[in-house]
Amino acid sequence: MPCGANQPDKAPDMPAKPIKKLLKTKNPLAKPAAPRARKAALQTHQKAKPTPKLSAKAVLSYLQAHPQFFKIHATALMVSTPFKAPKQLGNVFSLHAARAGSAESTLKQLKKRHAQLIAIAKANAEATAQAHAAVLAIMATPTPAALSKALQGPFKTALGLHSARWLRVADAASATTLTAAELQALCPEAIVLGPYQANQHAALFGVQGNTLKSCALLQLTGHNGTVLGLLALGSEDAGHFYSGQGTDLLEFLRRVVSLQVAA
């Protein structure tokens, strides 16, 4: 090519390798991306995080705060229609059956208590009728002899007893009397209940005492509290009179007989 001839501009040769390195160089200000393995492990850990365990108290509190829960979810829970089933079948627990079982148990207890109350009411009614008959028998006795006869007859029968006698307080003991000391030894309180004891009670009941198993001794007192005599009631049933027994009826009869004796 002749000197001085025009030649095209030619860029200086640049090495290829440095350019590739420059293109691949990352921005030092850019946030480095997380490796795939680390990202996958993090996602797996988040998915495997255990769900907080519900306590029985928390479940109960929720159900109490949302009483319509079972009605709203009746289909899912299969308790919309009452049915009779065991409380537990395998690993399935029926709340409906548990409630039904509790209600049935309560109903049985109420029926039992109801029967007991009816029996008590009948017994009280019978006792009241017996007391009325006994009192009427006593009130119709104008003399001590008539009182003794009424005690051994309608009074004893009305109360379902096997022996009923009264003995008055006297200076000397006899078949129909007791000294004040003897009466106090046998009956230190207004009413004494317990088993019949021949060595103590034989003089009170005479030959009738041979078959007695329990007895009640009642002090007969005057208006001023003076002890006038003793009312002895005997039964062939060992459980008829016993210590700790209620004495409302006996106290009533004691006062009625005391009024007749003091009259």
Backbone torsions as a table, in degrees:
resi	resn	phi	psi	omega
1	MET	NA	132.2	-175.4
2	PRO	-67.4	151.1	178.9
3	CYS	-65.0	146.4	177.4
4	GLY	81.0	-7.2	178.7
5	ALA	-68.6	149.1	179.3
6	ASN	-69.6	135.0	179.4
7	GLN	-121.6	141.1	178.4
8	PRO	-65.3	146.9	178.8
9	ASP	-64.8	141.0	-177.8
10	LYS	-131.4	121.4	179.2
11	ALA	-69.1	147.2	179.4
12	PRO	-64.7	142.8	178.9
13	ASP	-65.0	131.9	177.1
14	MET	-114.2	137.0	179.7
15	PRO	-64.7	136.5	-176.9
16	ALA	-70.1	-38.6	-173.5
17	LYS	-63.7	-45.7	178.6
18	PRO	-60.5	-33.6	179.8
19	ILE	-65.2	-42.2	178.6
20	LYS	-61.9	-41.5	179.4
21	LYS	-64.0	-38.5	-179.9
22	LEU	-65.0	-40.2	179.7
23	LEU	-66.1	-34.4	-177.4
24	LYS	-83.6	-10.3	-177.5
25	THR	-68.5	133.1	-178.1
26	LYS	-87.0	155.5	177.7
27	ASN	-69.6	120.0	-178.1
28	PRO	-63.9	-19.3	179.9
29	LEU	-87.8	-15.0	-178.5
30	ALA	-73.8	145.2	179.0
31	LYS	-75.1	125.3	-178.2
32	PRO	-63.6	137.9	179.5
33	ALA	-74.7	143.5	179.0
34	ALA	-70.9	140.6	177.9
35	PRO	-60.9	150.9	-179.4
36	ARG	-60.7	-40.8	-177.9
37	ALA	-63.4	-42.6	-179.8
38	ARG	-66.4	-41.2	179.2
39	LYS	-63.7	-41.9	178.9
40	ALA	-65.6	-39.9	179.5
41	ALA	-65.4	-38.4	179.2
42	LEU	-65.3	-42.6	178.5
43	GLN	-64.2	-40.7	178.5
44	THR	-62.3	-41.2	-179.9
45	HIS	-64.8	-40.5	179.1
46	GLN	-65.7	-38.6	178.7
47	LYS	-69.2	-33.2	-175.9
48	ALA	-86.1	1.9	-178.8
49	LYS	-62.7	124.3	-174.0
50	PRO	-66.3	142.1	177.4
51	THR	-76.2	135.1	179.4
52	PRO	-55.5	135.3	-176.9
53	LYS	-79.6	130.6	178.6
54	LEU	-80.9	135.2	176.2
55	SER	-88.4	159.3	179.0
56	ALA	-61.7	-35.1	179.8
57	LYS	-65.5	-39.6	179.6
58	ALA	-65.6	-42.1	178.6
59	VAL	-62.5	-44.3	-179.3
60	LEU	-63.7	-41.7	178.9
61	SER	-62.3	-40.1	179.9
62	TYR	-64.7	-45.2	-178.5
63	LEU	-65.1	-36.5	177.9
64	GLN	-68.0	-34.3	179.2
65	ALA	-78.6	-17.8	-179.5
66	HIS	-128.7	73.5	-175.8
67	PRO	-63.7	-17.9	-179.2
68	GLN	-89.0	7.5	-175.4
69	PHE	-58.2	-48.7	-176.7
70	PHE	-68.7	-33.4	178.6
71	LYS	-69.5	-40.8	-179.6
72	ILE	-67.1	-39.5	-176.7
73	HIS	-106.5	32.6	-176.0
74	ALA	-60.2	-41.8	-177.9
75	THR	-63.0	-44.6	-178.8
76	ALA	-67.5	-36.3	-177.6
77	LEU	-87.0	-15.0	177.5
78	MET	59.4	43.9	176.5
79	VAL	-126.9	18.6	-178.1
80	SER	-69.9	-30.9	-179.8
81	THR	-111.0	126.2	179.4
82	PRO	-58.2	137.2	177.3
83	PHE	-147.0	158.1	-179.1
84	LYS	-103.5	115.7	-176.8
85	ALA	-149.3	158.9	176.5
86	PRO	-60.6	155.0	-179.9
87	LYS	-65.0	-31.7	-176.5
88	GLN	-139.1	128.3	176.5
89	LEU	-124.1	104.5	-176.9
90	GLY	64.5	-121.8	179.0
91	ASN	-102.9	16.5	179.9
92	VAL	-107.1	125.3	-179.2
93	PHE	-111.6	125.1	-177.2
94	SER	-94.2	112.5	176.6
95	LEU	-68.0	-35.3	178.6
96	HIS	-63.1	-45.1	-179.9
97	ALA	-65.9	-35.8	178.7
98	ALA	-64.4	-43.5	178.4
99	ARG	-66.2	-39.9	178.6
100	ALA	-63.9	-40.0	178.9
101	GLY	-64.4	-40.2	178.1
102	SER	-64.9	-41.9	179.0
103	ALA	-64.8	-39.2	179.5
104	GLU	-65.0	-40.9	178.3
105	SER	-64.1	-42.6	178.3
106	THR	-63.4	-39.8	179.3
107	LEU	-62.9	-41.4	178.7
108	LYS	-62.3	-42.2	179.1
109	GLN	-64.4	-40.0	179.1
110	LEU	-66.1	-39.5	178.1
111	LYS	-64.6	-40.4	179.0
112	LYS	-64.4	-44.6	179.3
113	ARG	-64.8	-37.7	178.6
114	HIS	-62.5	-42.9	178.7
115	ALA	-64.3	-38.6	178.6
116	GLN	-64.7	-42.2	179.9
117	LEU	-65.1	-37.8	177.2
118	ILE	-64.4	-42.6	179.2
119	ALA	-63.0	-41.5	178.8
120	ILE	-64.8	-41.8	179.6
121	ALA	-62.7	-41.3	178.4
122	LYS	-64.6	-42.1	179.4
123	ALA	-63.8	-40.2	178.7
124	ASN	-65.9	-39.2	178.6
125	ALA	-64.3	-41.0	178.3
126	GLU	-65.2	-42.0	179.3
127	ALA	-63.7	-38.6	178.5
128	THR	-64.4	-43.3	178.2
129	ALA	-63.8	-40.0	178.1
130	GLN	-64.1	-42.0	-179.9
131	ALA	-63.7	-41.7	178.4
132	HIS	-60.1	-45.9	-179.6
133	ALA	-64.2	-40.0	-179.7
134	ALA	-66.2	-41.9	-179.1
135	VAL	-66.3	-41.6	178.5
136	LEU	-61.4	-36.9	178.3
137	ALA	-65.7	-37.4	-178.6
138	ILE	-73.9	-42.0	-175.3
139	MET	-65.7	-17.6	-178.3
140	ALA	-93.0	19.5	-177.6
141	THR	-111.1	109.6	-177.3
142	PRO	-83.9	-17.0	-176.2
143	THR	-131.6	160.5	176.1
144	PRO	-57.4	-36.9	179.0
145	ALA	-65.7	-40.7	178.3
146	ALA	-66.8	-34.6	177.5
147	LEU	-64.3	-44.1	178.6
148	SER	-61.3	-41.2	-179.7
149	LYS	-66.9	-40.3	179.9
150	ALA	-66.7	-37.8	178.9
151	LEU	-63.0	-41.4	-178.9
152	GLN	-77.9	-15.5	-178.2
153	GLY	-107.2	-104.3	-173.0
154	PRO	-62.6	-34.8	179.5
155	PHE	-62.3	-50.5	-180.0
156	LYS	-62.4	-41.8	-178.8
157	THR	-66.3	-42.5	-178.0
158	ALA	-62.2	-34.7	-177.9
159	LEU	-93.9	-0.1	178.9
160	GLY	68.2	35.8	-179.1
161	LEU	-100.5	168.0	178.8
162	HIS	-110.3	-11.8	176.6
163	SER	-158.8	139.3	176.9
164	ALA	-149.3	116.3	-177.8
165	ARG	-138.6	154.1	172.1
166	TRP	-127.0	143.9	-179.7
167	LEU	-128.7	134.3	-178.6
168	ARG	-93.2	158.9	179.2
169	VAL	-81.0	131.6	179.1
170	ALA	-143.1	172.0	179.9
171	ASP	-69.4	-30.1	179.8
172	ALA	-128.4	146.4	-179.8
173	ALA	-79.8	146.3	176.6
174	SER	-150.8	-167.3	-179.8
175	ALA	-66.0	-23.9	-177.8
176	THR	-121.7	7.6	-178.4
177	THR	-133.8	160.3	175.2
178	LEU	-136.5	149.5	171.9
179	THR	-78.7	160.5	-179.5
180	ALA	-60.9	-36.9	179.8
181	ALA	-67.2	-43.0	179.1
182	GLU	-63.0	-43.3	-180.0
183	LEU	-63.1	-41.8	-179.6
184	GLN	-65.3	-34.5	179.0
185	ALA	-69.9	-39.1	-179.5
186	LEU	-78.0	-37.4	-174.3
187	CYS	-136.2	78.6	-177.5
188	PRO	-71.6	-14.0	179.1
189	GLU	-119.4	173.7	-178.3
190	ALA	-60.9	-38.2	179.5
191	ILE	-137.4	131.3	177.0
192	VAL	-127.8	127.1	-178.8
193	LEU	-121.0	149.7	176.6
194	GLY	162.9	-172.5	-179.8
195	PRO	-71.2	152.8	176.0
196	TYR	-73.7	130.7	177.9
197	GLN	-124.2	115.6	-172.2
198	ALA	-59.4	-38.9	-177.0
199	ASN	-67.8	-18.3	179.5
200	GLN	-108.1	-34.2	-169.3
201	HIS	-107.7	-5.2	-176.9
202	ALA	-59.2	-39.2	-179.0
203	ALA	-67.4	-22.6	-178.3
204	LEU	-80.1	-37.6	-172.8
205	PHE	-107.0	-11.8	-179.9
206	GLY	66.1	-141.0	-177.5
207	VAL	-68.0	-22.3	179.2
208	GLN	-67.2	-19.3	-178.5
209	GLY	-71.7	-11.8	-177.6
210	ASN	-63.5	-27.1	-177.0
211	THR	-109.2	0.4	-175.8
212	LEU	-77.9	147.6	179.3
213	LYS	-119.8	-26.1	178.8
214	SER	-145.9	158.7	-177.2
215	CYS	-151.6	161.6	176.6
216	ALA	-130.6	130.3	179.9
217	LEU	-114.1	127.6	-175.5
218	LEU	-125.5	126.8	176.4
219	GLN	-73.5	133.7	174.8
220	LEU	-101.9	120.8	-173.6
221	THR	-121.9	156.7	177.4
222	GLY	-88.9	-173.5	-176.4
223	HIS	-65.1	-30.9	-179.0
224	ASN	-94.0	8.8	178.9
225	GLY	90.3	-0.2	179.4
226	THR	-68.1	135.4	179.7
227	VAL	-77.1	120.3	-177.5
228	LEU	-101.0	-26.2	-177.4
229	GLY	-178.0	-167.2	-177.0
230	LEU	-137.4	132.3	173.9
231	LEU	-102.8	119.4	-177.8
232	ALA	-110.4	121.0	178.8
233	LEU	-115.9	131.2	-177.8
234	GLY	-126.8	149.1	179.4
235	SER	-137.3	147.3	175.9
236	GLU	-82.7	-3.3	176.7
237	ASP	-94.7	119.3	-178.3
238	ALA	-62.9	-23.7	-178.9
239	GLY	-97.7	6.9	-178.5
240	HIS	-70.8	-46.1	176.1
241	PHE	-121.2	130.8	179.9
242	TYR	-152.9	154.9	-179.5
243	SER	-63.5	134.2	-178.3
244	GLY	92.6	-2.7	-179.8
245	GLN	-70.9	151.2	175.8
246	GLY	-64.4	142.0	-173.4
247	THR	-122.7	17.6	-177.4
248	ASP	-60.6	-47.7	-179.3
249	LEU	-66.5	-42.2	179.6
250	LEU	-64.4	-37.6	177.9
251	GLU	-64.9	-39.1	177.4
252	PHE	-63.7	-46.5	179.5
253	LEU	-65.2	-36.5	178.7
254	ARG	-60.4	-41.9	-179.2
255	ARG	-70.1	-38.7	179.7
256	VAL	-63.6	-47.7	180.0
257	VAL	-66.2	-36.6	178.0
258	SER	-60.9	-40.7	178.0
259	LEU	-62.5	-38.7	179.0
260	GLN	-68.9	-39.3	179.9
261	VAL	-68.2	-38.5	-177.8
262	ALA	-77.2	-15.9	-175.8
263	ALA	-67.7	NA	NA
